[in-house]
Amino acid sequence: MTQPPGNDCDGGLLDRYLDGDLDAAEKARMAAHLEHCRTCRRQADAMVAFSQDFHDRIEQATDAVDFMALEKQVLTKALRQHRSRGGFSTFRASLKYAIPAAVTACILIFFAYPTFVAKSSPAPSAIINSFTGSVSSVMIFETPETRQTILWYNEDPDVESDQNAV
């Protein structure tokens, strides 16, 4: 039998046909093509035989494997490795989080301490000037918050010094 005119062989379409990925119209067209094209029919038969052989071999191999024993071996090995990682390596792994946490805490304390610690009442940082007269004295203090504070107070006149002056 010869191939009908205008119906070229298409390997991609044949693959999709064997995979079952064609719509109804394409599937009917490919089935008609396979009836008339010996080359495509042989290729399709070879691909189906290979696929079936491959599937059978995989099934035989999986039947020979005891998956329960394999799972037990894998879990046992994983637990041994996990237990062997204890000691210094576990300590070292914990430092990965402890050191950044300690540094962050120190930075927060450094910057928050002046803000949240109860401040003592400000004391004058310096006496800038002092004037003393016969009846009163004036002192100018510099403080951190008010910058300048002027104290003016009256003194009791020293009676003895006034009498000595006479």
C-alpha positions as CSV (number, residue, x, y, z in Angstrom):
1,M,0.0,0.0,0.0
2,T,1.2,3.5,-0.8
3,Q,0.8,6.6,1.1
4,P,-2.2,8.8,0.0
5,P,-1.1,12.0,-1.8
6,G,-0.7,15.2,0.3
7,N,-0.5,13.3,3.5
8,D,3.2,13.6,4.7
9,C,4.6,11.7,7.6
10,D,4.9,13.7,10.8
11,G,7.0,12.3,13.6
12,G,5.8,14.8,16.1
13,L,2.2,14.0,15.3
14,L,2.9,10.3,15.6
15,D,4.5,10.8,19.1
16,R,1.4,12.8,20.2
17,Y,-0.8,10.1,18.8
18,L,0.9,7.4,20.8
19,D,0.8,9.5,23.9
20,G,-2.9,10.1,23.5
21,D,-2.5,13.9,23.2
22,L,-4.5,14.4,19.9
23,D,-8.0,15.8,19.6
24,A,-10.6,13.7,17.8
25,A,-10.0,15.1,14.3
26,E,-6.2,14.7,14.5
27,K,-6.6,11.2,16.0
28,A,-8.9,10.1,13.1
29,R,-6.5,11.6,10.5
30,M,-3.5,9.8,12.1
31,A,-5.3,6.5,12.3
32,A,-6.2,6.8,8.5
33,H,-2.5,7.7,7.8
34,L,-1.3,4.6,9.7
35,E,-3.6,2.4,7.7
36,H,-1.9,3.5,4.4
37,C,1.7,4.3,5.6
38,R,3.8,1.2,6.3
39,T,6.8,3.3,7.5
40,C,4.8,5.1,10.2
41,R,3.1,1.9,11.2
42,R,6.4,0.1,11.7
43,Q,7.8,3.1,13.6
44,A,4.6,3.2,15.8
45,D,4.9,-0.6,16.4
46,A,8.5,-0.3,17.4
47,M,7.8,2.6,19.8
48,V,4.9,0.7,21.4
49,A,7.1,-2.4,21.8
50,F,10.0,-0.4,23.3
51,S,7.6,1.4,25.7
52,Q,6.0,-1.8,26.8
53,D,9.4,-3.5,27.3
54,F,10.7,-0.5,29.3
55,H,7.5,-0.6,31.4
56,D,7.9,-4.3,32.1
57,R,11.5,-4.0,33.1
58,I,10.7,-1.2,35.5
59,E,8.0,-3.2,37.0
60,Q,10.3,-6.3,37.4
61,A,12.9,-4.1,39.1
62,T,10.5,-2.5,41.5
63,D,9.0,-5.9,42.4
64,A,12.5,-7.1,43.4
65,V,13.1,-4.2,45.8
66,D,11.9,-4.4,49.4
67,F,10.9,-0.8,50.0
68,M,10.2,-1.3,53.7
69,A,13.7,-2.5,54.4
70,L,15.1,0.3,52.2
71,E,13.1,2.9,54.1
72,K,14.3,1.5,57.4
73,Q,18.0,1.6,56.2
74,V,17.6,5.2,55.1
75,L,16.0,6.3,58.3
76,T,18.6,4.5,60.4
77,K,21.4,6.2,58.5
78,A,19.8,9.6,58.8
79,L,19.3,9.2,62.5
80,R,22.9,8.2,63.0
81,Q,24.1,11.3,61.1
82,H,21.8,13.5,63.1
83,R,23.1,12.1,66.4
84,S,26.7,12.4,65.4
85,R,26.2,16.1,64.8
86,G,25.7,16.7,68.5
87,G,28.3,18.2,70.8
88,F,30.5,21.0,69.6
89,S,28.8,21.3,66.2
90,T,25.5,21.8,67.9
91,F,27.0,24.4,70.1
92,R,28.6,26.1,67.1
93,A,25.2,26.0,65.3
94,S,23.5,27.7,68.2
95,L,26.1,30.5,68.1
96,K,24.7,31.4,64.7
97,Y,21.7,32.9,66.5
98,A,23.1,33.7,69.9
99,I,25.9,36.1,68.8
100,P,23.6,38.4,66.6
101,A,21.0,38.4,69.4
102,A,23.6,39.5,72.0
103,V,25.0,42.2,69.7
104,T,21.5,43.5,69.0
105,A,20.7,43.6,72.8
106,C,24.0,45.5,73.5
107,I,23.2,48.1,70.9
108,L,19.7,48.5,72.1
109,I,20.9,48.9,75.7
110,F,23.6,51.4,74.6
111,F,21.1,53.7,72.8
112,A,18.1,53.2,75.1
113,Y,19.9,53.6,78.5
114,P,20.1,57.4,78.5
115,T,16.5,57.6,77.3
116,F,14.8,55.3,79.8
117,V,17.0,55.5,82.9
118,A,15.8,57.9,85.6
119,K,17.8,61.0,85.3
120,S,19.0,62.7,88.4
121,S,18.2,66.4,88.8
122,P,20.6,68.4,86.8
123,A,23.5,70.0,88.6
124,P,25.2,73.1,87.4
125,S,28.0,72.3,85.1
126,A,29.9,75.6,85.6
127,I,29.6,78.8,87.4
128,I,30.1,81.4,84.7
129,N,30.3,84.5,86.8
130,S,29.5,85.8,90.3
131,F,28.9,89.3,91.5
132,T,28.8,90.2,95.1
133,G,27.6,93.6,96.3
134,S,27.0,95.1,99.8
135,V,23.4,93.8,100.0
136,S,22.9,91.1,97.3
137,S,24.8,88.5,95.2
138,V,24.2,87.3,91.7
139,M,25.5,84.0,90.4
140,I,25.0,82.8,86.8
141,F,25.1,79.0,86.3
142,E,25.2,77.0,83.1
143,T,23.1,73.8,83.2
144,P,22.6,71.1,80.5
145,E,18.9,71.7,80.0
146,T,18.4,75.5,80.6
147,R,21.8,76.6,79.5
148,Q,21.8,79.6,82.0
149,T,20.2,80.1,85.3
150,I,20.6,83.3,87.2
151,L,20.3,83.2,91.0
152,W,19.8,86.5,92.8
153,Y,19.6,86.5,96.5
154,N,19.6,89.0,99.3
155,E,22.0,88.8,102.1
156,D,21.5,90.2,105.5
157,P,23.8,93.1,105.9
158,D,26.8,92.3,108.0
159,V,26.3,94.6,110.9
160,E,29.9,94.3,112.1
161,S,31.4,95.1,108.7
162,D,29.2,98.2,108.5
163,Q,30.3,99.3,111.9
164,N,33.9,98.7,111.0
165,A,33.5,100.8,107.9
166,V,32.5,103.8,110.0
